Amino acid sequence: MKKNIQKGRVYFFAVKILRKLPAAVFLFLPLLVQAQVAVSPANAAVSAAPLWERPINDTVLGLPFLQAESVVVAGENGNVKSWSMRGTFLWDFDPRGKVSPHSSRSPEGTTYISNVTGSFMAVNRTGRELWRLELGKPMSFPAVIGWDGRLFITVDSEIFCRTASGLPLWSIDVGSPVAMAPVLDHAGGIVTYLKNDDFIRIDHLGSVERIHLDRQPAIIVPLLTPGAVPAVNTNGNSYLLLYENRDSEDIKLDFTAKQGTAFSRIRLPQLPAQPIAAVGYQDMAAITLRDGRVVLESGVNGQVRWTGNTHETVAEKGAGNLAPGDVTMVFDERGIYSLSRTGATCFTVSSKRRWLFRIPETSAVPVLSSEGLIYACGKDGTLRVYKIDNQVRNIPRSMYGPNPEGNYGLGNPPPSPWANLEGRFNDYFVKDMYNEIEKATSAGQVGQNEPYYVAYLMEMIGYFLTNPTASLVRAPIKVPQRIDFIRLLARMGSRETINFLVTIYNKDPEPSIKAACCEAIGKIGVDPKGEAISAYSFLLSRDNANRDSQTLLSASDSIAALCRFSGPPLAEDGILLLTQIAKYPDFRSDVKQRAQAQLNALRQEGLDKPYNQ
């Protein structure tokens, strides 16, 4: 009753106020309401008119890059710019030299670019440079990002593998310059073609498998055989190779074969016309042909399932004469999309053409986002965004976007070769192992030993996790040794180890171990599921007996490092947590000062500002 009376009073006074307003005000009420209710582009209605457009004031090099609900474009004049999917200008980065067209973005939204002098840079979601690597020469192709954030960087005949924070894992010379852009396969490795006619695959540890071809393919499409699961049934991987003369073949990969014999070739039927672009999904390949048609074929036997007309066919008043580089394609659970400089067409997997969309000719091929938005860079130097599809991707996501297709097993590796070795806790043996792993990480040549080293480090750091009777008081390995091992684990930098580090942080009562875990998490730089930030938040609990200053100081530095690397939305939670630490009455003054200093630095870098307006 009381609530009803209060509602009635509110309504009565509202009516009195409205009666006194000038009549003209009511003309603007709909606009006021609209201004207060911001419609997300993901939920906007499909329309032929742009949702928004912004001047780029430059000619775009290469494709725009999408990730974390934003777009990044590299301009011919050198600058790299970013906008949110709502059209808010986010940042403008100067790479200090003309930028190359080879750009890529991580799930966290980190942009990796290179200038023409060979400087390779990592730029976070607010346009701040995270780290820089001097390659000596310009990149040959865009960096490929592996499942755990590692980078595969190509320069001539060399492939470099770096962690997301820029630390070296391995490098190899494949013996001949790389001739085609490497692509990530369904086992987390990369495949490409060399100028000496070798088709090669490099796994995430740097192991190379190759087979000699008689000519260069036009397109390489990684596929999965029916029923295969990424990172589980690795023998389900194959590669569809398409040639300019319409030939095609399938190269199968057998992980059980001896090195040098893992590839086998199967010739497939010819295509109806020259392939211009292609994309794979499970065991199917969608191909855009030179005449503008799209073909869906089985990657197992090359049989064409159906053919459909896009906006580029003569039948649809298109040019009917595409060239390589004129088209990009997307193939996912929503359907098949073919995008060119003059528009886009969407098909269902069953061959139905859902829509055909035309746009004014662009300077770069448009790209399609997970929210159904097309980002198109016009020849007039304007970026336009269209809501073209109301089907939003529906797949498992982390804080920043779709989860990786698989994992490398580094978060829960099999037992190391030293797991059951007597004397493995002996000081001399521990010192020898530390020196071996430290030498490999310092030289940037961890390579094939990475899973063994990671397993060993986890076994030594978390010796008590699988042994309920293990004593944390009389530990078989000394605390300083465990701290050294935690730092070595961070230098290998896989985001798959974050959960392990958070577990040690939560379960080990030793403050210096907790502090070392904080330092390691900050050095790795990513917290894809927000596990670390969630763990740090318990430091504010009044019944937390382990709120020592050493842990708090390291946690503050770790939070700031995560905010810098990953940016919003994790940065928003991190900044709130730092604010609470800086004001918490029970904490020592040095702890509060450290948190406040990190806050001030983050605010100067603009990380406290709303990101996706």
GULOKE-118805 format. One record per residue (C-alpha): x, y, z; residue in one letter. Coordinates in steps of 0.25 Angstrom, whole numbers, plus 5000, padded with zeros to 4 digits. Example, Ala and Ser with C-alpha at 12.3 -4.5 7.8 and 13.67 -1.06 7.14 Angstrom:
504949825031A
505549965029S
END
This chain:
500050005000M
501150105004K
501950074991K
500650104983N
500450234990I
501850274987Q
501650244973K
500450324972G
501150444978R
502250434968V
501250424957Y
500450544962F
501650634963F
502150594949A
500850624943V
500850764950K
502250794944I
501950744930L
500650834930R
501550954933K
502550924921L
502451004908P
501750924897A
503050934888A
503750844898V
502950724895F
503450734881L
504850694886F
504450594896L
504650474886P
506050524883L
506350534898L
505850394901V
506650344889Q
507950414894A
507750354907Q
507550214901V
508850174894A
508550064884V
509749964882S
510149944868P
510049794871A
508549814873N
508249914862A
507349894851A
507949844838V
507949964828S
508550004815A
508950144821A
510250144829P
510150134844L
511250244845W
512350294837E
513650364841R
514750434833P
516050354832I
516850464824N
517750354818D
517750244809T
517650104816V
518750004814L
518349864814G
517049814821L
516449884834P
516549794846F
515449754855L
515549704870Q
514949734883A
513849814877E
514749914870S
515349944857V
516849974854V
517250034840V
518750064836A
518850184827G
519850214815E
520350334822N
520850254834G
519850264845N
518950154851V
517550194856K
516450124863S
514950144866W
513950064874S
512849994868M
511950114872R
512850214864G
513650274876T
515050304872F
515950224881L
517350254878W
518450304867D
519750234868F
521050284861D
521950164857P
523150264855R
523250224840G
522350184829K
521550064833V
521549934825S
520149874821P
520449754830H
519549764843S
518949674852S
518149674865R
518049584877S
516849534885P
517149644895E
517149754884G
518649774884T
519049824870T
520349774864Y
520949854853I
522249884846S
522850004839N
523649994826V
524950004834T
524649874841G
524149914855S
523149824860F
522149884870M
521149834880A
520049944882V
518949924893N
517449954892R
517750104896T
518850124886G
519950114895R
521250044890E
521449924899L
522849874893W
523649884881R
524549784874L
525549824863E
525549714852L
526549784843G
525649764831K
524149794828P
523249674831M
522849594819S
521449564824F
520549594836P
520849524849A
520049404852V
519549394866I
519449254872G
518449194882W
519249244895D
519549384889G
520949344884R
521349414871L
521949354858F
522649464851I
523249444837T
524449514831V
524949464818D
525349314821S
525349334836E
524149304845I
524149364859F
523249324871C
523049424882R
522149424894T
521049524895A
521949614903S
523049604893G
523949504899L
524649404890P
524249254889L
524949204877W
525449244863S
525749164851I
526249184836D
525349104827V
526449104816G
525649184806S
524849324806P
523349304810V
522549334798A
521149324803M
520549384816A
520549274827P
519149234832V
518849164846L
518349024844D
517348944853H
518548884862A
519049024865G
520249024856G
520449104843I
520549064829V
521149134817T
521849124803Y
523349154801L
524049204788K
524749074786N
523349004784D
523348944798D
521948944805F
522348944820I
521648934834R
522248984846I
521648944860D
521649044872H
522948984877L
523749014864G
523748874858S
523648874842V
522948774833E
523048794818R
522648734804I
523148784791H
522148834781L
522348864766D
521749004766R
521149104775Q
519749094780P
518849224780A
518149194793I
518349104805I
517149064813V
517348984826P
516148884828L
515748774838L
515248644834T
513848604838P
513748574853G
515148634857A
515248724869V
516348834869P
517548804879A
516848664882V
516848584869N
518048654863T
518148554851N
516848614846G
517648724839N
517748744824S
518048864815Y
517248894802L
518248954792L
517549034781L
518349074768Y
518149184758E
517849084746N
516649034755R
517348904759D
517248864774S
517848764783E
517748724798D
518948704807I
518748614819K
519548624832L
519848494839D
520448534853F
520748384856T
521748374844A
523248394844K
523748534842Q
523848564827G
522748464823T
521548524830A
520948594818F
520148514807S
519548574794R
518148544788I
517748614775R
516348674775L
515448714763P
515648844756Q
514848964760L
513849034750P
514749154749A
515949224755Q
515949234770P
516049374776I
515849354791A
515449234800A
515149204814V
514949074822G
513949034833Y
514048894839Q
514248804826D
513648894816M
514249004808A
513549124802A
514249184790I
513949314782T
514249294767L
514749404757R
513449414751D
512749454764G
512149324768R
512249254781V
512549104782V
512349014794L
513148884793E
513548764802S
514948774806G
514948624807V
514748594792N
514648724786G
513248704781Q
512448834779V
511148834787R
510548964781W
510949094773T
510249224776G
510349364770N
510949484778T
510749634775H
512049624766E
511449524756T
510949584742V
509549524745A
509549624757E
510049744749K
511449724755G
512749724747A
512949574747G
514449584746N
515049584760L
516549584763A
517349534774P
517249624786G
515849674782D
515049584792V
515049544806T
514249434812M
513649394825V
513049254828F
512549224842D
511249164848E
510449284843R
510749254828G
511649284817I
512049434813Y
512749484801S
513149624802L
513749714791S
514049864789R
512649884783T
511849804793G
511549674800A
510649544799T
510249444809C
509849294807F
509449194816T
510149054817V
508948994810S
509149094798S
508049194800K
508549334797R
508049414810R
508449554804W
509149634794L
509749774798F
510449884790R
511249994795I
512050104788P
513450054783E
514450054794T
515950074795S
516149944803A
515349814803V
514249824814P
514249734826V
513149674834L
513049674850S
512449564859S
511349664862E
510849664847G
511549804844L
512249834831I
513449934832Y
513749994819A
514850094815C
514250184804G
515150244793K
514750384799D
515550354811G
514350324820T
514150204829L
512650154828R
512050044836V
510749974832Y
509849884840K
509749774829I
509349644837D
508449624850N
509149494852Q
510149514863V
511249404865R
510849304877N
512049234881I
512849224894P
513449354898R
514449404908S
514549544913M
515049604900Y
514449514889G
514349374884P
515149274891N
516349214883P
515949084875E
516849004884G
518049004894N
519448954894Y
519248874907G
520248964914L
519248994925G
519248844929N
520348774922P
520748624924P
521748584934P
523148634931S
524348544928P
524848574942W
523448554950A
523848424957N
525348444957L
525948414971E
526748534976G
525948634967R
525848724979F
527348714982N
527948854982D
529048814971Y
528048754962F
527048874964V
528248974961K
528548894948D
527148894943M
527049044946Y
528249074939N
527848994927E
526449054926I
526949194929E
528049184917K
526949134907A
525949254911T
527049354911S
527549304897A
526149304892G
526249154888Q
525249084897V
524649014885G
524348864886Q
524648864901N
523548964904E
522548864909P
523548784917Y
524148904923Y
522748964927V
522348824933A
523548824941Y
523448964946L
521948934950M
522348804957E
523348884965M
522549004968I
521248934971G
521848804977Y
520748804988F
519548814978L
519548664974T
520048614988N
519048644999P
520148595010T
521148695005A
521648795015S
521648945013L
522448965025V
523548865022R
523548875007A
524448784999P
524948904990I
525349044996K
524549164995V
525549244987P
525749134977Q
524249124975R
524249274973I
525349264962D
524449154955F
523249244955I
524049354948R
524549254938L
523049204935L
522649354933A
523849364922R
523149254914M
521949344915G
520749254911S
519349304915R
519049164918E
519849164930T
519049274937I
518149184943N
519249104950F
519949234955L
518549284961V
518449144968T
519849154974I
519549294978Y
518249254985N
518749124992K
520149154996D
520249235009P
521649285007E
521549435004P
522849434995S
522249324986I
520949404985K
521749524981A
522549444971A
521249394965C
520749534964C
521949584957E
521949464947A
520449494943I
520749634941G
521949594932K
521149504924I
520149624922G
518849554920V
517749504929D
516749454918P
515649404928K
515849514939G
516349404948E
517549484954A
516749614956I
515649524963S
516749464972A
517349604975Y
516049654979S
516049564992F
517149644997L
516049745002L
515349645010S
515449675025R
515549525029D
516749505019N
517949465028A
518949475017N
518849625014R
520349645015D
520949775009S
521949695000Q
520749624993T
519949754993L
521049834986L
521349724976S
519849714973A
519749864971S
520849854961D
520249724954S
518849794953I
519449914946A
520249824937A
518949754933L
518249884931C
519349934922R
519449814913F
517949764912S
517249894913G
515749904916P
514849844920P
515849774929L
516549914932A
515249964937E
515149854948D
516649874951G
516550024953I
515450004962L
516249904970L
517449994971L
516550114975T
516050024987Q
517449984991I
517950124991A
516750165000K
516750045009Y
516950095023P
517549965029D
518749965018F
520050025021R
520450155015S
521450095005D
520350005000V
519350114998K
520450204991Q
520850094981R
519450074977A
519150224976Q
520450234968A
519950124958Q
518650194957L
519250324954N
520050264943A
518850184937L
518050314937R
519150384929Q
519050274919E
517550294917G
517250154922L
516150214932D
515350264921K
514050194916P
514550104904Y
513350064895N
512550194895Q
END
